[in-house]
Amino acid sequence: MNSPTPQHGKLPVMPPSAKAANTTVELNSFTPLTSASQAKKKGPRKAVIIVGVVVALVAVIAIAVNSILNATAAKPLETVEVTEGAFEDVVQGKASLQPVRTMVASSEVEGIVSELKVSEGQQVQEGDVLYTVKNDDLDTAVAQARSALQTARDGVTQAQNRLNTAKAAPSVTQSMDAQGNPILVDGTAVQISDAQAQLNTANATLTSAQQAYDAAVEKADKRTVRATVSGTVIECNITEGTSLASLSTQGKAPLRVADMTSLEVKVPVSEIDIAKVKEGQKGKVTFDAYPDLASEATVTHISQTSSNDAAASAAGAAAGAAASSSTVRYEVTLQIDSPDERLKSGMTAHVDISTLSLEKTLIVPAIALTDSDGDPAVAKVPADSQLATIEDVEYVKVKVVAQSTSQAAIEVVDGTLSAGDKLAIVSGKSTTEGSAPASVTVGA
């Protein structure tokens, strides 16, 4: 049987029995050759396909952007509620707790600690002996001054005796006048004058010797160091045998005594807040060491000189203020009214100074504040709306009486506002600017 003649552009058909499984797969995946005329038409068709793909991509992007815009416009805005109550404006700060009265018990003379009378943490009274200093040179100086004083006293006694003798026994001597005639000369007055001059000199010497002796004794007495305040020994860097000269080179104080019944905090306050702070204002002090303890304090002093050191900047940053090395700050001193006995010098203290206290006022979250025609305002949501747009809100003009980082005390200037009203958060949007409507969810 003869095989059929293959036509142009077609493959011969094989009998079914001649097809293997793998051969079938290969033949099915084979692409026939195109003719020359079909190849000429391929270029234009490819261009049409590319244009179609680009158009489709543009359409997809447009649909996606439109969906995003619609989703954003439909997203409900957050609302907050107006409240009424007490409002307190505070200025915050952080510093170390310090006693108001502190004594550095340094010796005015060099030497070795011969006897230590106290220990760290011990209570002492004003005038109590803290420690004594051994210095043999001071004893020698006192002995020499005492000897000189005694010699001066003896000199005064001798001079006084000579004067007494001159006054008691007239001195008459025989002499000759110009013509050679014998005469009697009374020399009592001269002797008395000489004796008086010697006595004056002796008294001056005695005065000088007395002053030298007193100075030597006073200096020697400084070897005994006493407390000048009543309080607690908060630092002790000496033991018996310690060289005070060696301690001085280390920059250490021998002893410190502090009156822990009177404590204060000196906090740096920025120039933005310092105008709010006045002497006599009350503050609250809390401590890292005792989180459950809060002490009342009073502003006792406000520095008139600014301070912008690194420590002040760090303290301001810890208190939540914007701090930098160039921030201008002023030191405010607060005295704690009744210090807890657990408090110690150097503890970290956090201070809230109450600069304004209102018993009853309207309060709104700070994020609810916006503006209307350039004036402070809030966006009041209609009370009967469950889903409203920005176009439906009422802009109520207000006066900001005081503001903290989270809240603001306000007074209504134009419009009505009551506790419980809902406000839309539209910060940064002015009613004169215009904007696309957005839905506002009441409640939340």
Salt bridges, closest charged atoms under 4 A:
GLU81 OE1 - LYS422 NZ 3.02
ASP89 OD2 - LYS276 NZ 3.55
GLU108 OE1 - LYS222 NZ 2.84
GLU115 OE2 - LYS117 NZ 2.90
ASP136 OD1 - LYS134 NZ 3.10
ASP139 OD1 - ARG223 NH1 2.84
GLU235 OE1 - ARG256 NE 2.69
GLU264 OE2 - LYS266 NZ 3.89
ASP273 OD1 - LYS276 NZ 3.61
ASP288 OD1 - HIS350 NE2 2.73
ASP337 OD2 - LYS282 NZ 3.72
ASP340 OD1 - ARG342 NE 2.94
ASP375 OD2 - LYS397 NZ 3.32
ASP421 OD2 - LYS380 NZ 3.73
